[in-house]
Amino acid sequence: MAFRMSEQAYYVLLSLAEEPRHGYGIVQAVKAMSDDRVRLGAGTLYGILDRLVEAGYTEASGEIVVDGRVRRYYRLTPDGMAALTAETARLTDLASLARRVIAARPTSRPALGTA
């Protein structure tokens, strides 16, 4: 089954392109990168991470214990970087198309039913 790249998954990959991170670090990075528009709850984040690991886009890169709690770090794999690059190119193309369509739109159009 092909991996479906959601906006949230894209942000998770983007956050891991900067450096390996643990769950809370990913949540904070995504929140900052999205200007607070995307907020990941624990269930959503770990569901995305499980799917990204299964797809081969991320992998666990170690664990440390902080205040008695285990922090598992994740990092981007080469396949994950390729997927991130491809999705970025797709979004760039989509934005270019949208700019062309919007720029070509007539400034005034007759109302429907009147011509």
All heavy atoms as an XYZ file, in Angstrom:
878
protein
N       0.844     -1.185      0.000
C       0.000      0.000      0.000
C       0.886      1.244      0.000
O       1.816      1.361      0.783
C      -0.903     -0.035      1.231
C      -1.819      1.125      1.362
S      -2.925      0.801      2.749
C      -3.589      2.388      2.980
N       0.612      2.174     -0.882
C       1.402      3.399     -0.996
C       1.127      4.314      0.193
O       0.021      4.359      0.721
C       1.069      4.106     -2.299
N       2.143      5.045      0.589
C       2.002      5.981      1.694
C       1.256      7.214      1.210
O       1.596      7.796      0.189
C       3.384      6.369      2.220
C       3.324      7.293      3.397
C       3.137      6.778      4.670
C       3.424      8.661      3.240
C       3.055      7.618      5.763
C       3.350      9.508      4.325
C       3.166      8.982      5.596
N       0.233      7.618      1.948
C      -0.527      8.827      1.638
C       0.074      9.981      2.432
O       0.077      9.957      3.657
C      -2.001      8.644      1.996
C      -2.844      9.854      1.618
C      -4.271      9.712      2.136
N      -4.974     10.956      2.100
C      -4.821     11.969      2.960
N      -3.968     11.881      3.931
N      -5.534     13.065      2.849
N       0.587     10.979      1.722
C       1.260     12.101      2.358
C       0.239     13.147      2.781
O      -0.245     13.927      1.964
C       2.276     12.716      1.403
C       3.112     13.811      2.019
S       4.336     13.256      3.215
C       5.479     12.405      2.137
N      -0.104     13.158      4.043
C      -0.997     14.193      4.568
C      -0.161     15.429      4.909
O       1.074     15.382      4.962
C      -1.695     13.687      5.837
O      -0.734     13.495      6.872
N      -0.836     16.532      5.146
C      -0.133     17.748      5.559
C       0.637     17.509      6.852
O       1.783     17.939      7.000
C      -1.134     18.900      5.745
C      -0.477     20.196      6.187
C      -1.466     21.329      6.415
O      -2.674     21.066      6.570
O      -1.018     22.484      6.444
N       0.015     16.796      7.782
C       0.671     16.517      9.061
C       1.919     15.657      8.864
O       2.963     15.931      9.458
C      -0.306     15.841     10.018
C      -1.446     16.753     10.431
C      -2.549     16.006     11.148
O      -2.829     14.849     10.850
N      -3.182     16.676     12.086
N       1.829     14.629      8.037
C       2.989     13.761      7.773
C       4.100     14.563      7.099
O       5.291     14.383      7.407
C       2.580     12.569      6.920
N       3.724     15.446      6.187
C       4.712     16.298      5.520
C       5.471     17.139      6.551
O       6.702     17.220      6.517
C       4.012     17.186      4.490
C       4.945     18.101      3.737
C       5.700     17.627      2.669
C       5.065     19.436      4.084
C       6.566     18.463      1.980
C       5.920     20.278      3.397
C       6.668     19.792      2.351
O       7.524     20.622      1.671
N       4.746     17.745      7.461
C       5.399     18.551      8.505
C       6.301     17.695      9.398
O       7.372     18.146      9.812
C       4.366     19.285      9.362
C       3.953     20.626      8.812
C       2.662     20.835      8.356
C       4.836     21.689      8.768
C       2.272     22.076      7.859
C       4.461     22.929      8.269
C       3.176     23.109      7.823
O       2.790     24.340      7.339
N       5.888     16.485      9.723
C       6.728     15.602     10.544
C       8.028     15.310      9.799
O       9.122     15.416     10.367
C       5.985     14.303     10.931
C       6.942     13.294     11.555
C       4.834     14.616     11.887
N       7.929     14.947      8.513
C       9.144     14.700      7.731
C      10.014     15.952      7.663
O      11.241     15.876      7.807
C       8.786     14.242      6.312
C       8.238     12.836      6.159
C       7.858     12.578      4.705
C       9.255     11.799      6.631
N       9.386     17.091      7.445
C      10.122     18.346      7.367
C      10.857     18.633      8.680
O      12.016     19.059      8.669
C       9.159     19.477      7.016
C       9.747     20.793      6.542
C      10.624     20.606      5.315
C       8.617     21.774      6.240
N      10.211     18.358      9.799
C      10.864     18.591     11.098
C      12.063     17.663     11.281
O      13.074     18.050     11.870
C       9.870     18.416     12.247
O       9.601     17.052     12.492
N      11.969     16.451     10.759
C      13.070     15.487     10.893
C      14.184     15.747      9.887
O      15.293     15.229     10.047
C      12.545     14.060     10.776
C      11.614     13.633     11.912
C      11.029     12.260     11.639
C      12.335     13.665     13.252
N      13.918     16.531      8.856
C      14.966     16.889      7.896
C      15.991     17.809      8.554
O      17.153     17.824      8.162
C      14.365     17.552      6.662
N      15.555     18.553      9.560
C      16.471     19.456     10.269
C      17.428     18.682     11.168
O      18.620     18.956     11.191
C      15.695     20.460     11.112
C      14.904     21.446     10.299
C      14.177     22.462     11.155
O      13.736     22.134     12.273
O      14.051     23.596     10.683
N      16.882     17.717     11.918
C      17.677     16.940     12.872
C      16.810     15.834     13.457
O      15.581     15.923     13.410
C      18.184     17.835     13.999
C      17.067     18.439     14.845
C      17.561     19.418     15.896
O      18.781     19.513     16.110
O      16.714     20.086     16.501
N      17.432     14.787     14.014
C      16.626     13.775     14.718
C      15.912     14.435     15.902
O      16.453     15.352     16.531
C      17.662     12.761     15.201
C      18.818     12.933     14.276
C      18.840     14.410     13.958
N      14.702     13.971     16.187
C      13.918     14.556     17.275
C      13.126     13.474     17.994
O      12.780     12.462     17.401
C      12.925     15.592     16.747
C      13.531     16.785     16.058
C      12.432     17.742     15.604
N      12.900     18.755     14.715
C      13.369     19.947     15.086
N      13.412     20.259     16.355
N      13.762     20.814     14.179
N      12.788     13.754     19.233
C      11.860     12.900     19.977
C      10.460     13.468     19.775
O      10.279     14.537     19.184
C      12.242     12.819     21.454
C      12.333     14.149     22.142
N      11.220     14.827     22.597
C      13.402     14.925     22.428
C      11.605     15.962     23.150
N      12.928     16.054     23.059
N       9.458     12.733     20.239
C       8.066     13.089     19.987
C       7.712     14.523     20.313
O       7.153     15.237     19.475
N       8.028     14.969     21.528
C       7.667     16.330     21.912
C       8.417     17.344     21.059
O       7.867     18.386     20.684
C       7.945     16.567     23.401
C       7.487     17.920     23.879
C       6.126     18.210     24.002
C       8.400     18.921     24.189
C       5.694     19.458     24.425
C       7.983     20.174     24.616
C       6.636     20.432     24.736
O       6.210     21.674     25.150
N       9.661     17.045     20.708
C      10.436     17.928     19.835
C       9.799     18.055     18.459
O       9.795     19.136     17.861
N       9.253     16.944     17.954
C       8.561     16.971     16.658
C       7.318     17.843     16.762
O       7.065     18.686     15.903
C       8.194     15.550     16.196
C       9.457     14.740     15.902
C       7.273     15.596     14.974
C       9.211     13.248     15.692
N       6.543     17.641     17.829
C       5.313     18.431     18.033
C       5.643     19.923     18.053
O       4.967     20.727     17.397
C       4.609     18.001     19.338
C       3.528     18.997     19.748
C       4.025     16.608     19.196
N       6.682     20.296     18.782
C       7.054     21.709     18.897
C       7.557     22.256     17.553
O       7.224     23.378     17.184
C       8.106     21.903     19.982
C       7.576     21.641     21.387
C       6.388     22.514     21.721
O       5.254     22.054     21.722
N       6.619     23.768     21.999
N       8.344     21.475     16.831
C       8.864     21.921     15.533
C       7.727     22.120     14.529
O       7.700     23.109     13.795
C       9.889     20.926     15.000
N       6.791     21.172     14.504
C       5.652     21.279     13.581
C       4.815     22.505     13.920
O       4.405     23.261     13.031
C       4.807     19.988     13.596
C       3.471     20.181     12.903
C       5.580     18.839     12.969
N       4.582     22.716     15.186
C       3.811     23.883     15.623
C       4.494     25.176     15.172
O       3.842     26.078     14.635
C       3.672     23.845     17.153
C       2.827     24.926     17.738
C       2.716     24.742     19.246
C       2.040     25.924     19.873
N       2.043     25.855     21.338
N       5.811     25.259     15.333
C       6.554     26.463     14.935
C       6.580     26.628     13.419
O       6.345     27.727     12.904
C       7.978     26.400     15.478
N       6.837     25.545     12.684
C       6.921     25.630     11.224
C       5.589     26.019     10.593
O       5.564     26.672      9.552
C       7.359     24.290     10.628
C       8.827     24.030     10.731
S       9.237     22.580      9.754
C       9.718     21.478     11.035
N       4.504     25.593     11.219
C       3.178     25.872     10.654
C       2.569     27.148     11.211
O       1.389     27.413     10.994
C       2.238     24.693     10.931
O       1.925     24.613     12.312
N       3.361     27.928     11.911
C       2.854     29.149     12.552
C       1.643     28.844     13.429
O       0.648     29.561     13.399
C       2.524     30.231     11.521
C       3.764     30.771     10.831
O       4.824     30.853     11.491
O       3.677     31.096      9.637
N       1.727     27.731     14.147
C       0.714     27.317     15.128
C      -0.586     26.832     14.480
O      -1.595     26.683     15.149
C       0.430     28.462     16.109
C      -0.016     27.959     17.475
O       0.221     26.781     17.794
O      -0.616     28.750     18.223
N      -0.589     26.581     13.165
C      -1.798     26.091     12.499
C      -1.956     24.579     12.652
O      -3.072     24.080     12.620
C      -1.776     26.460     11.009
C      -1.990     27.931     10.722
C      -2.098     28.215      9.233
N      -1.103     27.520      8.432
C       0.112     27.986      8.125
N       0.488     29.168      8.560
N       0.934     27.287      7.381
N      -0.836     23.863     12.747
C      -0.895     22.401     12.861
C      -0.417     22.012     14.252
O       0.704     22.318     14.644
C      -0.022     21.706     11.785
C      -0.031     20.197     11.966
C      -0.487     22.094     10.394
N      -1.309     21.377     14.978
C      -0.983     20.906     16.330
C      -1.212     19.401     16.355
O      -2.295     18.938     16.004
C      -1.852     21.582     17.373
C      -1.554     23.053     17.503
C      -2.455     23.682     18.535
N      -2.085     25.072     18.731
C      -2.120     25.671     19.901
N      -2.519     25.021     20.959
N      -1.766     26.925     20.006
N      -0.198     18.672     16.749
C      -0.269     17.218     16.771
C      -0.468     16.713     18.196
O       0.337     17.028     19.078
C       1.026     16.617     16.213
C       1.387     16.975     14.776
C       2.775     16.454     14.432
C       0.351     16.413     13.828
N      -1.521     15.949     18.400
C      -1.701     15.245     19.662
C      -0.836     13.995     19.646
O      -0.364     13.551     18.589
N      -0.642     13.397     20.807
C       0.220     12.218     20.911
C      -0.266     11.076     20.022
O       0.524     10.450     19.304
C       0.320     11.762     22.366
N      -1.561     10.807     20.033
C      -2.090      9.705     19.226
C      -1.878      9.940     17.743
O      -1.480      9.017     17.008
N      -2.112     11.156     17.303
C      -1.908     11.497     15.890
C      -0.435     11.386     15.522
O      -0.081     10.783     14.504
C      -2.415     12.923     15.597
O      -3.806     12.983     15.916
C      -2.189     13.308     14.154
N       0.428     11.965     16.352
C       1.861     11.937     16.067
C       2.377     10.511     15.959
O       3.043     10.158     14.981
C       2.642     12.684     17.152
C       4.162     12.522     17.044
C       4.689     13.136     15.753
C       4.852     13.097     18.255
N       2.082      9.679     16.950
C       2.648      8.330     16.938
C       2.007      7.454     15.861
O       2.671      6.559     15.326
C       2.625      7.718     18.335
C       3.650      8.421     19.202
C       3.272      9.340     20.165
C       5.007      8.219     18.987
C       4.214     10.025     20.917
C       5.961      8.900     19.729
C       5.557      9.795     20.692
O       6.498     10.482     21.425
N       0.787      7.748     15.481
C       0.190      7.061     14.339
C       0.931      7.408     13.057
O       1.231      6.538     12.230
N       1.240      8.693     12.884
C       1.994      9.141     11.712
C       3.388      8.529     11.732
O       3.867      8.015     10.711
C       2.070     10.681     11.661
C       0.704     11.274     11.342
C       3.117     11.147     10.636
C       0.617     12.783     11.537
N       4.057      8.581     12.885
C       5.405      8.012     12.969
C       5.404      6.519     12.657
O       6.293      6.027     11.950
C       6.018      8.273     14.349
C       6.507      9.696     14.588
C       6.869      9.910     16.051
C       7.693     10.032     13.681
N       4.405      5.793     13.157
C       4.316      4.352     12.846
C       4.201      4.133     11.341
O       4.866      3.249     10.780
C       3.115      3.713     13.556
C       3.324      3.544     15.047
O       4.476      3.655     15.525
O       2.316      3.301     15.752
N       3.374      4.938     10.675
C       3.208      4.798      9.221
C       4.478      5.205      8.474
O       4.856      4.579      7.483
C       2.015      5.618      8.730
C       0.681      5.036      9.199
C      -0.565      5.634      8.522
N      -0.427      6.875      7.825
C      -0.691      8.091      8.318
N      -1.108      8.224      9.553
N      -0.555      9.169      7.575
N       5.160      6.238      8.961
C       6.405      6.668      8.326
C       7.502      5.621      8.490
O       8.276      5.370      7.564
C       6.866      8.013      8.897
C       6.022      9.227      8.518
C       6.449     10.448      9.328
C       6.102      9.509      7.027
N       7.562      4.997      9.657
C       8.537      3.919      9.878
C       8.211      2.737      8.976
O       9.095      2.173      8.315
C       8.571      3.499     11.371
C       9.331      2.194     11.557
C       9.192      4.609     12.226
N       6.933      2.379      8.915
C       6.501      1.258      8.071
C       6.826      1.514      6.593
O       7.210      0.603      5.870
C       5.003      1.023      8.237
C       4.482     -0.194      7.500
C       3.004     -0.416      7.746
O       2.588     -0.351      8.926
O       2.268     -0.648      6.765
N       6.713      2.762      6.157
C       7.014      3.126      4.771
C       8.516      3.210      4.515
O       8.941      3.312      3.365
C       6.347      4.457      4.419
N       9.317      3.193      5.581
C      10.762      3.304      5.428
C      11.258      4.734      5.337
O      12.401      4.975      4.958
N      10.414      5.704      5.694
C      10.771      7.114      5.596
C      11.459      7.648      6.857
O      12.160      8.655      6.792
C       9.548      7.969      5.308
C       8.913      7.716      3.957
C       7.654      8.191      3.668
C       9.569      6.995      2.959
C       7.062      7.979      2.428
C       8.977      6.769      1.732
C       7.725      7.266      1.467
O       7.151      7.052      0.243
N      11.190      7.028      7.985
C      11.843      7.399      9.234
C      12.263      6.130      9.950
O      11.798      5.030      9.626
C      10.921      8.209     10.180
O       9.805      7.408     10.541
C      10.456      9.498      9.541
N      13.127      6.299     10.947
C      13.535      5.169     11.775
C      13.882      5.681     13.163
O      14.233      6.849     13.326
C      14.720      4.428     11.153
C      15.963      5.277     11.017
C      17.063      4.609     10.215
O      16.825      3.521      9.652
O      18.168      5.182     10.139
N      13.750      4.809     14.135
C      14.159      5.159     15.493
C      15.681      5.267     15.488
O      16.365      4.462     14.854
C      13.687      4.107     16.482
N      16.190      6.281     16.156
C      17.642      6.479     16.135
C      18.256      6.485     17.529
O      19.382      6.907     17.701
C      17.982      7.785     15.404
O      17.479      8.898     16.111
N      17.499      6.036     18.503
C      18.028      5.954     19.853
C      17.014      6.380     20.886
O      15.972      6.949     20.558
N      17.341      6.074     22.116
C      16.485      6.427     23.249
C      17.347      6.946     24.376
O      18.479      6.497     24.556
C      15.719      5.199     23.754
C      14.738      4.619     22.779
C      14.029      3.378     23.318
O      14.463      2.827     24.357
O      13.044      2.969     22.690
N      16.806      7.895     25.122
C      17.437      8.335     26.354
C      16.358      8.441     27.418
O      15.181      8.629     27.105
C      18.195      9.678     26.209
C      17.243     10.813     25.809
C      19.326      9.570     25.217
C      17.867     12.184     25.870
N      16.748      8.308     28.662
C      15.812      8.431     29.770
C      15.996      9.808     30.395
O      17.108     10.190     30.763
C      16.035      7.321     30.826
C      15.087      7.504     32.003
C      15.862      5.948     30.195
N      14.901     10.549     30.468
C      14.905     11.876     31.067
C      13.807     11.906     32.113
O      12.642     11.654     31.799
C      14.660     12.979     30.000
C      14.579     14.346     30.652
C      15.732     12.942     28.928
N      14.178     12.180     33.357
C      13.225     12.212     34.468
C      12.400     10.928     34.535
O      11.180     10.963     34.758
C      12.293     13.425     34.363
C      13.039     14.748     34.485
O      14.052     14.795     35.223
O      12.614     15.731     33.847
N      13.044      9.811     34.312
C      12.375      8.520     34.409
C      11.517      8.144     33.218
O      10.865      7.110     33.224
N      11.504      8.973     32.199
C      10.697      8.696     31.001
C      11.618      8.484     29.806
O      12.599      9.192     29.630
C       9.743      9.853     30.719
C       8.749     10.049     31.875
C       7.752     11.095     31.559
N       6.904     10.615     30.475
C       5.833     11.229     30.050
N       5.473     12.359     30.599
N       5.116     10.749     29.065
N      11.258      7.536     28.977
C      12.056      7.229     27.795
C      11.683      8.177     26.659
O      10.500      8.370     26.365
C      11.832      5.769     27.341
C      12.566      5.487     26.041
C      12.264      4.802     28.428
N      12.692      8.791     26.070
C      12.496      9.612     24.880
C      13.094      8.851     23.698
O      14.301      8.622     23.649
C      13.210     10.951     24.996
C      12.531     11.918     25.894
C      13.231     13.266     25.818
N      12.575     14.203     26.701
C      13.051     15.385     27.014
N      14.205     15.780     26.497
N      12.397     16.171     27.820
N      12.244      8.472     22.768
C      12.710      7.801     21.557
C      12.897      8.850     20.475
O      11.998      9.629     20.199
C      11.719      6.743     21.093
C      12.144      6.084     19.772
C      11.271      4.928     19.396
N      11.482      3.865     20.360
C      10.523      3.070     20.841
N       9.290      3.212     20.427
N      10.797      2.148     21.711
N      14.071      8.843     19.890
C      14.384      9.774     18.815
C      14.146      9.116     17.466
O      14.360      7.917     17.303
C      15.835     10.248     18.918
C      16.027     11.296     19.978
C      16.046     10.956     21.329
C      16.146     12.638     19.641
C      16.201     11.922     22.308
C      16.301     13.617     20.618
C      16.321     13.239     21.946
O      16.461     14.209     22.914
N      13.699      9.930     16.509
C      13.459      9.476     15.147
C      14.303     10.309     14.202
O      14.581     11.484     14.467
C      11.978      9.641     14.768
C      11.082      8.733     15.562
C      10.600      9.120     16.807
C      10.742      7.477     15.079
C       9.790      8.281     17.547
C       9.926      6.631     15.812
C       9.460      7.039     17.040
O       8.661      6.203     17.780
N      14.704      9.703     13.099
C      15.442     10.427     12.070
C      14.898     10.061     10.702
O      14.287      9.007     10.517
C      16.939     10.153     12.154
C      17.319      8.757     11.793
C      18.833      8.578     11.804
N      19.127      7.156     11.840
C      20.040      6.597     12.594
N      20.782      7.333     13.391
N      20.242      5.305     12.554
N      15.149     10.945      9.768
C      14.750     10.753      8.384
C      15.700      9.755      7.727
O      16.905      9.804      7.952
C      14.847     12.105      7.679
C      14.043     12.380      6.441
C      12.563     12.182      6.692
C      14.302     13.795      5.970
N      15.170      8.864      6.918
C      16.000      7.941      6.138
C      16.237      8.560      4.748
O      15.560      9.533      4.377
C      15.300      6.584      5.959
O      14.113      6.788      5.177
C      14.960      5.944      7.300
N      17.147      8.000      3.969
C      17.307      8.494      2.589
C      15.996      8.409      1.793
O      15.677      9.331      1.020
C      18.386      7.577      2.010
C      19.225      7.205      3.214
C      18.209      7.046      4.327
N      15.217      7.340      1.973
C      13.919      7.249      1.293
C      12.968      8.337      1.785
O      12.163      8.873      1.016
C      13.278      5.878      1.509
C      13.929      4.783      0.678
O      14.720      5.094     -0.243
O      13.653      3.599      0.964
N      13.052      8.672      3.064
C      12.230      9.746      3.606
C      12.600     11.090      3.020
O      11.727     11.902      2.699
N      13.894     11.324      2.845
C      14.337     12.584      2.229
C      13.876     12.639      0.776
O      13.432     13.698      0.296
C      15.859     12.727      2.301
C      16.338     14.035      1.701
S      15.594     15.509      2.452
C      16.752     15.823      3.755
N      13.929     11.514      0.072
C      13.452     11.472     -1.319
C      11.950     11.755     -1.380
O      11.483     12.492     -2.254
C      13.773     10.117     -1.949
N      11.186     11.174     -0.453
C       9.738     11.404     -0.422
C       9.430     12.865     -0.092
O       8.541     13.474     -0.696
C       9.075     10.482      0.600
N      10.173     13.436      0.847
C       9.992     14.837      1.214
C      10.324     15.748      0.030
O       9.585     16.691     -0.272
C      10.869     15.186      2.418
C      10.812     16.615      2.931
C       9.404     16.986      3.383
C      11.804     16.796      4.070
N      11.392     15.460     -0.664
C      11.791     16.242     -1.826
C      10.738     16.148     -2.930
O      10.363     17.161     -3.544
C      13.163     15.774     -2.342
O      14.125     15.936     -1.286
C      13.611     16.561     -3.554
N      10.243     14.934     -3.183
C       9.222     14.740     -4.222
C       7.932     15.465     -3.867
O       7.305     16.100     -4.728
C       8.954     13.247     -4.432
N       7.514     15.386     -2.613
C       6.275     16.068     -2.199
C       6.446     17.582     -2.270
O       5.521     18.303     -2.654
C       5.866     15.631     -0.795
C       4.580     16.243     -0.295
C       3.329     15.826     -1.066
O       3.405     14.977     -1.990
O       2.252     16.361     -0.742
N       7.619     18.081     -1.917
C       7.878     19.513     -2.010
C       7.792     19.968     -3.461
O       7.195     21.015     -3.759
C       9.250     19.852     -1.404
O       9.239     19.461     -0.022
C       9.559     21.339     -1.500
N       8.339     19.184     -4.381
C       8.256     19.510     -5.810
C       6.806     19.487     -6.277
O       6.371     20.369     -7.037
C       9.103     18.534     -6.621
N       6.030     18.505     -5.820
C       4.613     18.417     -6.199
C       3.856     19.648     -5.708
O       3.067     20.253     -6.447
C       3.982     17.144     -5.626
C       2.544     16.916     -6.109
C       1.889     15.767     -5.360
N       1.496     16.145     -4.012
C       0.409     16.875     -3.709
N      -0.389     17.311     -4.651
N       0.126     17.165     -2.454
N       4.107     20.033     -4.461
C       3.424     21.210     -3.905
C       3.851     22.495     -4.612
O       3.031     23.392     -4.829
C       3.698     21.316     -2.403
C       3.077     20.215     -1.545
C       3.603     20.292     -0.113
C       1.566     20.266     -1.581
N       5.109     22.579     -4.987
C       5.608     23.740     -5.728
C       4.906     23.837     -7.077
O       4.468     24.919     -7.491
C       7.134     23.645     -5.909
O       7.747     23.627     -4.614
C       7.675     24.813     -6.720
N       4.800     22.698     -7.779
C       4.097     22.676     -9.069
C       2.634     23.062     -8.905
O       2.079     23.813     -9.721
C       4.187     21.282     -9.717
C       5.592     20.945    -10.194
O       6.453     21.853    -10.263
O       5.835     19.754    -10.483
N       1.995     22.552     -7.863
C       0.591     22.868     -7.605
C       0.417     24.365     -7.333
O      -0.500     24.999     -7.860
C       0.078     22.045     -6.431
C      -1.379     22.224     -6.042
C      -2.305     21.844     -7.193
C      -1.686     21.372     -4.816
N       1.316     24.947     -6.534
C       1.242     26.380     -6.243
C       1.475     27.202     -7.505
O       0.803     28.223     -7.722
C       2.254     26.754     -5.160
N       2.387     26.758     -8.371
C       2.629     27.464     -9.633
C       1.388     27.439    -10.518
O       1.024     28.451    -11.119
C       3.812     26.838    -10.382
O       4.999     27.045     -9.675
N       0.760     26.283    -10.612
C      -0.470     26.170    -11.387
C      -1.547     27.093    -10.826
O      -2.214     27.814    -11.570
C      -0.967     24.720    -11.384
C      -2.357     24.486    -11.992
C      -2.370     24.867    -13.467
C      -2.781     23.046    -11.794
N      -1.702     27.095     -9.512
C      -2.716     27.945     -8.883
C      -2.455     29.418     -9.173
O      -3.385     30.171     -9.485
C      -2.734     27.701     -7.375
N      -1.188     29.837     -9.117
C      -0.863     31.243     -9.421
C      -1.219     31.585    -10.869
O      -1.752     32.664    -11.140
C       0.620     31.518     -9.145
C       0.929     31.737     -7.674
C       2.332     32.264     -7.465
N       3.360     31.277     -7.766
C       3.783     30.341     -6.930
N       3.263     30.243     -5.735
N       4.734     29.505     -7.292
N      -0.934     30.667    -11.804
C      -1.268     30.923    -13.210
C      -2.775     31.014    -13.415
O      -3.264     31.905    -14.125
C      -0.682     29.830    -14.107
C       0.819     29.914    -14.284
C       1.339     29.014    -15.394
N       0.892     27.637    -15.326
C       1.517     26.655    -14.667
N       2.633     26.914    -13.994
N       1.051     25.428    -14.685
N      -3.520     30.104    -12.807
C      -4.978     30.107    -12.959
C      -5.571     31.378    -12.357
O      -6.423     32.030    -12.972
C      -5.599     28.842    -12.316
C      -7.108     28.960    -12.209
C      -5.198     27.595    -13.105
N      -5.112     31.749    -11.195
C      -5.630     32.951    -10.533
C      -5.275     34.198    -11.336
O      -6.104     35.092    -11.519
C      -5.119     33.034     -9.082
C      -5.772     31.922     -8.249
C      -5.374     34.414     -8.483
C      -5.137     31.703     -6.892
N      -4.061     34.260    -11.860
C      -3.629     35.433    -12.642
C      -4.404     35.549    -13.949
O      -4.653     36.657    -14.423
C      -2.133     35.353    -12.925
N      -4.810     34.413    -14.517
C      -5.519     34.427    -15.801
C      -7.014     34.651    -15.644
O      -7.716     34.846    -16.635
C      -5.282     33.106    -16.536
N      -7.502     34.652    -14.439
C      -8.943     34.797    -14.194
C      -9.395     36.187    -14.601
O      -8.779     37.191    -14.224
C      -9.223     34.583    -12.716
C     -10.687     34.606    -12.364
C     -10.872     34.199    -10.919
N     -12.273     34.099    -10.623
C     -12.977     35.032    -10.018
N     -12.391     36.147     -9.614
N     -14.262     34.868     -9.784
N     -10.488     36.262    -15.363
C     -11.013     37.591    -15.743
C     -11.384     38.378    -14.487
O     -11.826     37.807    -13.486
C     -12.256     37.275    -16.566
C     -12.180     35.839    -16.903
C     -11.285     35.186    -15.899
N     -11.217     39.680    -14.569
C     -11.529     40.511    -13.402
C     -13.020     40.658    -13.170
O     -13.464     40.847    -12.050
C     -10.884     41.908    -13.538
O     -11.303     42.478    -14.776
C      -9.387     41.814    -13.469
N     -13.805     40.579    -14.233
C     -15.254     40.636    -14.017
C     -15.903     39.577    -14.907
O     -15.508     39.383    -16.045
C     -15.814     42.016    -14.331
O     -15.651     42.296    -15.697
N     -16.854     38.907    -14.360
C     -17.561     37.853    -15.097
C     -19.050     38.097    -14.957
O     -19.512     38.526    -13.901
C     -17.218     36.486    -14.504
C     -15.736     36.166    -14.584
C     -15.441     34.859    -13.935
N     -15.875     33.791    -14.830
C     -15.813     32.517    -14.528
N     -15.377     32.136    -13.356
N     -16.209     31.595    -15.391
N     -19.808     37.820    -15.999
C     -21.257     37.962    -15.871
C     -21.785     36.943    -14.875
O     -21.226     35.863    -14.721
C     -21.771     37.683    -17.291
C     -20.668     36.994    -18.002
C     -19.393     37.363    -17.315
N     -22.840     37.288    -14.175
C     -23.465     36.370    -13.227
C     -24.067     35.202    -14.002
O     -24.453     35.339    -15.167
C     -24.559     37.092    -12.442
N     -24.120     34.068    -13.375
C     -24.708     32.894    -14.020
C     -26.175     33.174    -14.365
O     -26.891     33.801    -13.608
C     -24.630     31.681    -13.097
C     -23.222     31.155    -12.816
C     -23.283     29.991    -11.835
C     -22.541     30.696    -14.093
N     -26.566     32.732    -15.542
C     -27.952     32.922    -15.967
C     -28.174     34.246    -16.675
O     -29.262     34.518    -17.141
N     -27.165     35.097    -16.702
C     -27.296     36.350    -17.438
C     -26.152     36.420    -18.435
O     -25.005     36.145    -18.122
C     -27.196     37.572    -16.495
O     -25.933     37.575    -15.863
C     -28.300     37.553    -15.460
N     -26.455     36.750    -19.629
C     -25.377     36.878    -20.631
C     -25.757     37.812    -21.733
O     -26.814     38.127    -22.049
C     -25.029     35.513    -21.204
